[in-house]
Amino acid sequence: MKTKFLWISLFCSILLLSSIRTWADPIDRKGGWNEKDYRTAPITPPMLYIEGNVLSVQFVDALTDLSIQIQDSQGMILYEDVINGERGEVYPISLDGFTPGTYQILLTHKLGWITGEFTIQ
């Protein structure tokens, strides 16, 4: 029974991951994790996607205490949160109320940082 549940979970995760990548636009990322801090297998940084007014942070591997900031072009922080996520989990951030323009997202973790830029039209 456990094996059947694992296969179903794996199938659903793959379906979810492929659907997000199909509908949403990926955000180019800069930065990364410091590999010398790994004590076990390397942990892959989250992926970033935007679709309409929803920015998605997709956890490739499980992470705790991931800090998220969204800043406008003047560096003013418009959104800030600290989240945890399991492998394959997607954390959506509503961008309703954001005016058209260019924004920067910054993800920081004890392993390193990731930054990306996106535009709202």
Secondary structure, 3 states (H helix, E strand, C coil): CHHHHHHHHHHHHHHHHHHHHHHCEECCEEEEECHHHCCCCCCCCCEEEEECCEEEEECCCCEEEEEEEEECCCCCEEEEEEEEECCCCEEEEECCCCCCEEEEEEEEECCEEEEEEEEEC
